[in-house]
């Protein structure tokens, strides 16, 4: 049976019909990214973990120990409702994952403090849960520092030191801290600004591999190539353009939702960030074309795209700084479009800088678009032969 060339417009219409007739397309293009967006932003709606269960073991039962307890209770990070009577009880509670940390106030604490000796405060944190343990450690450390200052103040007053000199001795240097880019220390701002683009990047690659690989599996790739007048460029543009439009709109919606509705830090550079989101989508599609060209079998292509995309959650830099990684992993991290998207965001939106700061990232986005040229002949051959290997 002979097929007549139809051109780019016909392939575009054909792909639009496939999008609305096969639920997998709309689920992966629209539902999954939007679900992840609302899920992760509502999961961290408070911005940081609050009311983490922490126990207090007060063996002193004195005025000073009750003051330390009240200080810890006043912190929003922890919930100190659990009061225990021994180290063993606290250790067992931590082993049962009922608490993330506990503070021990030893017997004779007030007596030692008032007599000028050095009483000890001991606290234990469960750092197997990194975030929870870190926040609990922060609260306990602050409590210990305040208790230490209170003891020193009382000792100095008892020795007749004028109150006007006490503050200068307790804190000779006053710290004025300004966390730039995220003054609230909001974990949602810290994580979602890069986690959601990485999720979108993963879905773009998977859908690109799927929409091309399924043609080979179903034996329709040769017909598609002939309808495109044997032009791989015409076929790829016709097939991916509907997805490019939808994924870009989803990406722009994520930007508007984060910076507009949720009020994430954004000092300008709106056009630059929206442009970077569009380039992120096209770069991820180019990676998907490259992957299915290297492995022109649907299951191998999807497996490779999944592996590459999932590793991006660790190598993009929001869980561990890229500059602190082992050198080979720094090189691999720069292969991800999401890393360059985040670089544009930090340079253009968080602290508006001249555009030339982001030109290297835009240039890398352009390099991604050349990947299909490298694998073009192999992919065209696979589309024409349409040999499916189960």
Secondary structure as the mmCIF struct_conf table of DSSP 4:
data_model
#
loop_
_struct_conf.conf_type_id
_struct_conf.id
_struct_conf.beg_label_comp_id
_struct_conf.beg_label_asym_id
_struct_conf.beg_label_seq_id
_struct_conf.end_label_comp_id
_struct_conf.end_label_asym_id
_struct_conf.end_label_seq_id
HELX_RH_AL_P HELX_RH_AL_P1 UNK A 8 UNK A 21
HELX_RH_AL_P HELX_RH_AL_P2 UNK A 23 UNK A 26
HELX_RH_PI_P HELX_RH_PI_P1 UNK A 27 UNK A 31
HELX_RH_AL_P HELX_RH_AL_P3 UNK A 32 UNK A 43
TURN_TY1_P TURN_TY1_P1 UNK A 44 UNK A 46
BEND BEND1 UNK A 47 UNK A 48
BEND BEND2 UNK A 51 UNK A 51
STRN STRN1 UNK A 52 UNK A 58
BEND BEND3 UNK A 59 UNK A 60
BEND BEND4 UNK A 62 UNK A 62
HELX_RH_AL_P HELX_RH_AL_P4 UNK A 63 UNK A 73
TURN_TY1_P TURN_TY1_P2 UNK A 74 UNK A 74
TURN_TY1_P TURN_TY1_P3 UNK A 76 UNK A 77
STRN STRN2 UNK A 78 UNK A 79
STRN STRN3 UNK A 83 UNK A 84
BEND BEND5 UNK A 85 UNK A 86
HELX_RH_AL_P HELX_RH_AL_P5 UNK A 87 UNK A 95
TURN_TY1_P TURN_TY1_P4 UNK A 96 UNK A 97
BEND BEND6 UNK A 98 UNK A 98
BEND BEND7 UNK A 100 UNK A 100
STRN STRN4 UNK A 101 UNK A 105
TURN_TY1_P TURN_TY1_P5 UNK A 107 UNK A 108
HELX_RH_AL_P HELX_RH_AL_P6 UNK A 109 UNK A 114
TURN_TY1_P TURN_TY1_P6 UNK A 115 UNK A 116
STRN STRN5 UNK A 121 UNK A 125
TURN_TY1_P TURN_TY1_P7 UNK A 127 UNK A 128
BEND BEND8 UNK A 129 UNK A 129
HELX_RH_AL_P HELX_RH_AL_P7 UNK A 130 UNK A 158
TURN_TY1_P TURN_TY1_P8 UNK A 159 UNK A 160
HELX_RH_AL_P HELX_RH_AL_P8 UNK A 163 UNK A 170
BEND BEND9 UNK A 172 UNK A 173
BEND BEND10 UNK A 180 UNK A 181
TURN_TY1_P TURN_TY1_P9 UNK A 183 UNK A 184
HELX_RH_AL_P HELX_RH_AL_P9 UNK A 187 UNK A 217
TURN_TY1_P TURN_TY1_P10 UNK A 218 UNK A 219
HELX_RH_AL_P HELX_RH_AL_P10 UNK A 221 UNK A 227
TURN_TY1_P TURN_TY1_P11 UNK A 228 UNK A 230
HELX_RH_AL_P HELX_RH_AL_P11 UNK A 232 UNK A 256
HELX_RH_PI_P HELX_RH_PI_P2 UNK A 257 UNK A 261
BEND BEND11 UNK A 262 UNK A 262
BEND BEND12 UNK A 268 UNK A 268
HELX_RH_AL_P HELX_RH_AL_P12 UNK A 270 UNK A 294
BEND BEND13 UNK A 295 UNK A 295
BEND BEND14 UNK A 297 UNK A 297
HELX_RH_AL_P HELX_RH_AL_P13 UNK A 298 UNK A 315
BEND BEND15 UNK A 316 UNK A 320
HELX_RH_3T_P HELX_RH_3T_P1 UNK A 322 UNK A 324
BEND BEND16 UNK A 325 UNK A 325
HELX_RH_AL_P HELX_RH_AL_P14 UNK A 327 UNK A 333
TURN_TY1_P TURN_TY1_P12 UNK A 334 UNK A 335
HELX_RH_AL_P HELX_RH_AL_P15 UNK A 337 UNK A 345
HELX_RH_PI_P HELX_RH_PI_P3 UNK A 346 UNK A 350
BEND BEND17 UNK A 351 UNK A 351
HELX_RH_3T_P HELX_RH_3T_P2 UNK A 355 UNK A 357
TURN_TY1_P TURN_TY1_P13 UNK A 358 UNK A 358
HELX_RH_AL_P HELX_RH_AL_P16 UNK A 359 UNK A 368
TURN_TY1_P TURN_TY1_P14 UNK A 369 UNK A 370
HELX_RH_AL_P HELX_RH_AL_P17 UNK A 371 UNK A 385
#
